[in-house]
Structures are given as C-alpha cells and as structure tokens.
Amino acid sequence: MKKILTKLKVNDNITPLELTSSKNETVLLPNPEKITHIQFRRFAGCPICNLHIQSVMKAKEEIENKGIAEVIVFHSTLKELQLYADDIPFPTIADAEKKLYHQFGVDKSVKSLLNPPSWPGMFGGVFYSLWETIKKGKRIPPVNATGGSFGLPADFLISPQGKILAVKYGTHADDQWSVSEILQLADRFNNK
C-alpha cells in the first residue's frame, strides 16, 4: 500500500534542519539571513533536471542579488552527486533514502514521464546531456537511478523564520518554477 504523503502549504512552518552538502558544507534550513529556494529534483544526472539547473546556474548572480539562497536536493547517493552534480555552484543535498522528500511531501508518479508536457524537457534534456557527453566528456546519465526515474519535482520558498512563502508540487518531471518565476517571487517577498 502506498504511503500518503502530507503536502506542505503556504504559511506552514518547517522544522529547522542542519544538512550537509555534497561538498561537505553545512546548510541551515531555513537560512537565518535569506529567503531559501529549496528545489527537489529527481536523480543526479537526470537529463530533465540538468537542463533546468543549467538555467538556474546561468542566473546565479541575479538570484543571489535578489537575496535568495539556493539549495538543490536529489534522491541520489553522495557518490552520485559527486559524479554528476559536482559543477553545480549551489549546495546540493544527497537524499537517497528520501527522508527530506517525505518530510516535504514530495512524491513520485509513473505519470512524471508519461505526461506530454514533460516531453519537450525530456527530449531537450537528453540532447543536452548527449552534447555534454560528446563535447565536454561528461558522464552518460545513469540507467538505473537511485530512487528510480519517476520522481516529481517540487519548489519551496522559505522565510528566514521557517515559514513557507510559496510552494509548487510538480505534476510531471519538467514541472518546476522557471528562473523568472523564482525572481518574481523573490521580488514579491523581499518587498514585504
């Protein structure tokens, strides 16, 4: 029987956490000085996730200038993060056992890849990963990903006090906040 996960809502408060990134940095959640954007991705090396994260990486300076601390969680092992996500300039958290996923109500679904709106990101991500493999010598995405391939993404914006300011639970594998949405939310909540 599938366990029903409790989804968090706007104005819910999170339990403060002290996490360790893949680069052995301490990550406080919530960040006591900034609004935190924590995004739950699928597995390290996921082509769809990589394509999205590239757009976030390109906007790193703009995101930081808006007062946002970025944190990215993968349902992968630490070793997998070091192999596939070592170039990400934000703290990345390995959560192969999906404890954080369950705590934040982030689920999985076979529909994550079968839903047609995910297909452009899937094909774009596969081609991008292929290009990175051929041109840059990056690793081929894993065939048997830790935690499976059917994870759903989720985004949370969390105040320094631990209150959820905004939340998005993806309905398919490529359903997450765009960079422009992250920046708009930052403007909205940093001006309050």
N, C-alpha and C positions, 0 to 999 in steps of 0.2 A: 504494500500500500504506500502510495506517495505521500510524503510529509507535506502538509500545507504550510507554506512559509508566510510569516506576517510581514506585510509590506509596510515600510515606514512612510509617514505622511509629513507634509509641511507642518511646522510647529512642534513636531515630536523632538525630543531631546535624545541624543546618543549618549551612551556610556563612554566616558573618556578612555582612550586606548593609547598605549605606547607600543608602537610597531617597529620592526627592524626592516630596513630596505634591503634590496639585493646587493647594495654596496656597503652594507653594514652601518647605515646611518640610522639614528633614532628619529622616528617620525611620530610626532604627537598629533592625535586626532581627538578633539579639534586642535587646530593650530591656535595657540593662545593670542597670536598677534594679527592673523589674517583670516579672511574667509577661505575655506578649503573647498576645492572642487575635487572630490574623490570619484574616480570613474572605475567601474568594474568591467573589465574586458573579458574576453574568452581566454584562450590559452596563449602562452608566449609563442610567437611565430605565426599566429593566426593572420592570414593574409588580409582579411577584412579589418581587423584591429590595427594592423601595421599601417594600412592606408590612412585610417582615421588618425592614428597617433602621429603620423608624418605631418598632417595639417596642424595638429596641436603644437608639435615641435617647431614648426615654422613661425608660429605666433607666440613662442615662449616669452619674448621680451614684452610684447603687448599684454599678454596675460599677467605677467608679473607686475607690470606697471599699473595694472588695474587693481593690484592688491590681492591677487588670488594665489594661493599655494596649491599646486597641482600634485595629486597622488594617484597612482595607477595600480590597480590590483589585478592580478592574473590568477586563474586557478591552475597554476603550474608549480613545479618544484623550484627551489633556489637555483639548482644547476641549470634548469631550462631557461630561467630568466637570464642567467649569466651568459648562456649560449645565444639566445635570441633577442634579448632586450637590453643588452649592455650599453648600447649607444643612446638610450632614452635619457634626456637630461633632467628628468623628474624622478622623484623617489618611486621605485617600483616595488611592490609587495608580493611575495610568493605566498599563495594560499591554496596549496594543492589539496588540502583537506576541506576546503570551502567553509571554514568556520566564519570568516567575515561575510561571505556570500549569504550564509544562513542568518547571521546576525542582522544584516541589512535587507533581508528578504529578497535577494537576487536569485532568480530561478533559472531553469533550463527548459528547453522545449525542442522537440523534433522539428517543429514549425520554424525554428530560428533560421534554418537554411532553406526550407521549402516555401517560405513566404515570398512571392515575387518581388516585393520592394527591396529585399535583401540581395537580389541577383546582380544589380549594377555594381554594388560594393564588393560582392563576391568575385565577379569576373575582373573588375578593376584591381582588386587586391591580389588575385592570382597572377595577373600580368605584371603588376608592380613587383611582387615577390620574385617572379621569374627574371625580370630585368635586374633586380638587385643581386640575384644569384649569379647571373651571367656576367654582368658588368662590374659588380663590386665584390664578388666572391663570397657573398653572404650564404648562410646555410639555407638549405631547402626546408620549407615548413614541415613540422613533424606530421607523420601519417597517423600515428596513434597518440593523440594529445592526452596528457594527463588531465583528468577531469572530463574528458570527452569533447566532442565538437559541437554540442548542441546548447552551449551556454547562451544566455541572453545578456546584453549589456545593461548597465544602469549608471546613472549620473546623480550625484548629490552635491548640493551646495550647502556647506555647514558653517554657521557663525562661529566666532572665537569662543562663544559661550556654550557651544554644542547643540544649538537649535538648527533643525533642518529648515533652510530658507526656501529651497526648491528641490524638486526630485523628478526624475524621469526613469521609469522602468521600460526598457526596450521591448517591443513586441516581436522583433526579428533581429538577426545578427548584425545588421547595419543601422539600427535604430538608436541613435545617441544624439546628444547635443552637438551641434556644429560649433566651430570656433566662434562664429558671430553670435550664436545664442549664449555661449559662455560669457562673452564680453558684454552683451546686453544685460545679462543677469548681474554681472559684476557692477555695472553702472547703476542698476536699479537698487541693489542692496548696499553699495558703498555710499550712496547719496542719502541714506536714511539716518 
